[in-house]
Amino acid sequence: MKYNFVWMLGTVIMFAGLQGCFSDSQGPGRVQVSWQVEGSTCKAAGLTDVRVDLLQDGTTVFSEATRCTDGSVLFEDVPVAVYDVVVKGFNQDDVPIYEGSAEKMAVKEGETPSTPDGPVKLKAKKGTLLLQWSFPKDKSNLCSFNNVQTIEVNLSQSGTVVEIFAGVFPCEPGYADPEDLPAPFESGWIVISDVPPGEVDLFLFGLSPEGERVYVGTQEAVLVGNTGYVQVLVELFSCDGNCI
């Protein structure tokens, strides 16, 4: 009888302990994410759909899609944790042309939805221009042979003087310290990022060691998209006094 009492007492204590563990555990929460198109509207920006992703350590763990004009989505049964939020806006061709994000959103337990700090601002995605230059085929492609030490790169919106990028590179950027370059040099290309979509003009000048313009190259109406990149090879020609 004594042993039975001890066994029953132990069972009661264990059950009470388990109850304590379960009472300390947290149930799921809810998440509501809203968005706005920066400086525009869904219709004017050409956005039809939106996808909202909740991420942890760069991995998507929850995803919801809806019409852009809905303005928000609600996630149910989201475990209590901290998430990053990424919102992408898609056009009618299902291409993501707008994007916005919010970092470190804490999800709390209960029915009251957790939200980022205000609507996520959707901004137009920008493209990347990959640039190379060369000398005329009837001349050596060596910079020193052509008396060119540096290349001045100017990128602007087509038909305007609105500057998008300007920088001076060594004529042979592959031999330079990457930290000294105005833009990254990767796999033989100058990488100019964050280029607004649309047509752009390129003006390049080859500068002598004395800083004089001795070569010039242009490429006009280069179309840069919302996503991906465009490669441009600009051929340089001798100025012959016509680079002023």
Secondary structure, DSSP 8 states (H G I E B T S, - for coil): -HHHHHHHHHHHHHHHHHHHHHHHS---EEEEEEEEETTS-HHHHT--EEEEEEEETTEEEEEEEEEGGG-EEEEEEE-SSEEEEEEEEE-TTS-EEEEEEEEEEE--SSSS-B--SS-EEEEE--EEEEEEEE--TTS---TTTTT--EEEEEEEETTS--EEEEEEEESSGGGS-GGGSSS-EETTEEEEEEE-SEEEEEEEEEE-TTS-EEEEEEEEEEEE-SSSEEEEEEE-EE-TT---
